[in-house]
Amino acid sequence: MESTDDGFLAAYDAVLAARWPASTEPAEIRTPYGTTHVNSVGPADAPPVVLLHGGGTTSTVWSGTARALGTAHRVHAVDTVGDAGRSVAGERAIRTLSDQMSWLDAVLDGLGASGVSLCGHSYGAWSALHYAVHAPARVRALVLVDPTNCFTGFSRRYLLRALPMLLRPTVRRRRAFLEWETRRATLDETWLRLYDHAAAFPAARPLTGPRPGPEALRALRLPVLLLLAERSRAHDIGRVAASAAALLPRVETAVLPGATHHTLPLAAPAEMDARIGDFLAAHGRGD
């Protein structure tokens, strides 16, 4: 389904104009689940990196990462079908994990990418990790930015705070939750206007499901960079790090100082993109 809110579309374009490189190229990729909008940056022949955003934030949240990686990579920031953004869901809905993986298969096919690096934040990290299990030969390297429901569950306090917003996502409730989790961090006003408009976006209920199974994760041989928000309220980052270390054969873990779950990736410390860039320089071409 497509947003009929001209204010949302104008706010989306305003973020692109204010924060993204002038060379950003939009594309529409047809999939069995609708048309997926992608914002791409960087040399066309550079190693591809696909960015998957968290729930309700749109691909525009990756502006800093796209700028940082776009000199050495072809960066594709995807608007998840069914969530706020410029993607348009089709008649066939994404109802299962298999559907989600088929949708990503089609997106990568449409990008002409036989092998990619995947980078996801929050819900996007959940999708990215599942995709790496689904198609390990197609993923060269995996970056998980404060991933949720991948190695541990959400904190109870986070879920209780989020519940009113999820049941009735008004602008006031979304802002209150964001201010609580970020501890009133200063966020870009242009993007916040888009975030406010997204409260009324006619999005489908996001697909949720189980964490990847332990045996599947132990069999995952590709390199993984796990970046955790020091002050995340979404989960206990110590437990996330310990679980990932016990399950993933090739994981590097770092804690991003001062970051909370929802300041990422928009207001990430410079260290985040530097770490991602170094990691992809070492592993993003395949090894």
Buried (B, 14 or more C-beta within 10 A) or exposed (E): BEBEBEEBBEBBBBBBEEBBBEEBEEEEBEBEBBBBBBBBBBEEEBBBBBBBBBBBBBBBBBBBBBBBBBEBBBBBBBBBBBBBBBBBBBEEBBEEBEBBBBBBBBBBEBBEBEBBBBBBBBBBBBBBBBBBBBBBEBBBBBBBBBBBBBBBBBBEEBEEBBEBBBEEBEEEBBBBBBEBBBEEBEBBEBBBBBBBBBBBBEBBEBBEEEBBEEEBBEEBEBBBBBBBBEBBBBBBBEEBBBBBEEBBEEBBBBBBEBBBBBBBBBBBBEBBBEBBBEBBEEBBBEE
